[in-house]
Amino acid sequence: FLLTDDERDNLTALCLDHVAGRVPVIVTTSHFSTRVAAERARKAHAAGASMLMLMPPYHGAALRADEK
């Protein structure tokens, strides 16, 4: 959860390129913001993820942030 979205995108691309479709890749897109989680999910799908994993926020769950 400490990766920036650029770092997350780079690692996702690296993993997907490395496996080259040989195995399914599950990408975690969890975030305490629904907007951010949905955007991450769209990016992962567009990059070729086979599945998404979303978990309820366990860190930052008590934080309140503007989702605008």
DANORWO-V427836 format. One record per run of one state. SS is the DSSP state (h for helix, s for strand, l for the rest). FROM is the first residue (numbers start at 1). LEN is the number of residues. If there is no record, write none. Layout:
ss:SS from:FROM len:LEN
ss:SS from:FROM len:LEN
This chain:
ss:l from:1 len:4
ss:h from:5 len:15
ss:l from:20 len:6
ss:s from:26 len:3
ss:l from:29 len:5
ss:h from:34 len:14
ss:l from:48 len:3
ss:s from:51 len:3
ss:l from:54 len:15
